[in-house]
Amino acid sequence: MSNKAIMIVSGIINANEKEAYTTYIENSGPIFKQFGSTPVAKYPISQVLSGNDEIEFIAVMEFPDIDTIHAVFNSEGYKKLLPFRKMAFNKLNIYLS
């Protein structure tokens, strides 16, 4: 049985904070990779068929295990990006599987 874990991210990008978004994306990617993540897919959302929680995208990443995902979010490098993440997204949901 595999211990691999999946992180699913959904959200809405803040169009007024493109610089913060770019900073967050350019710096978070290498941190995720350093912890062994593998991007699986990123999908733009074109329509909500059921429900009322509208989002613009869903991104899926694979990690060696759930503890590794928690290690990323607790790392000093990632913590430094939190102000940029807060500005970059109007809505951000992060799920672990």
Residue pairs with C-beta under 8 A, 6 or more apart in sequence:
3 64
3 65
4 62
4 63
4 64
4 65
5 62
5 63
5 64
5 65
5 66
5 68
5 69
5 96
5 97
6 40
6 60
6 61
6 62
6 63
6 96
6 97
7 37
7 60
7 61
7 62
7 63
7 69
7 94
7 95
7 96
7 97
8 58
8 59
8 60
8 94
8 95
8 96
8 97
9 57
9 58
9 59
9 60
9 61
9 92
9 93
9 94
9 95
10 45
10 55
10 57
10 58
10 59
10 91
10 92
10 93
10 95
11 55
11 56
11 57
11 89
11 90
11 91
11 92
11 93
12 54
12 55
12 56
12 89
12 90
12 91
12 92
13 21
13 56
13 57
13 88
13 89
13 90
14 20
14 21
14 87
14 88
14 89
14 90
17 87
17 88
20 84
20 87
20 88
21 84
21 87
21 88
21 89
23 81
23 84
23 88
24 81
24 84
24 85
24 88
25 88
27 77
27 81
27 84
28 78
28 81
28 85
31 72
31 75
31 77
31 78
31 81
32 61
32 72
35 63
35 64
35 68
35 69
35 71
35 72
35 75
36 63
36 64
36 68
37 61
37 62
37 63
37 68
37 72
38 61
38 62
38 63
39 59
39 60
39 61
40 60
40 61
40 62
41 59
41 60
42 57
42 58
42 59
42 60
43 57
43 58
43 59
44 56
44 57
45 54
45 55
45 56
45 57
45 58
48 54
55 91
55 93
63 69
63 72
66 96
69 96
72 78
85 92
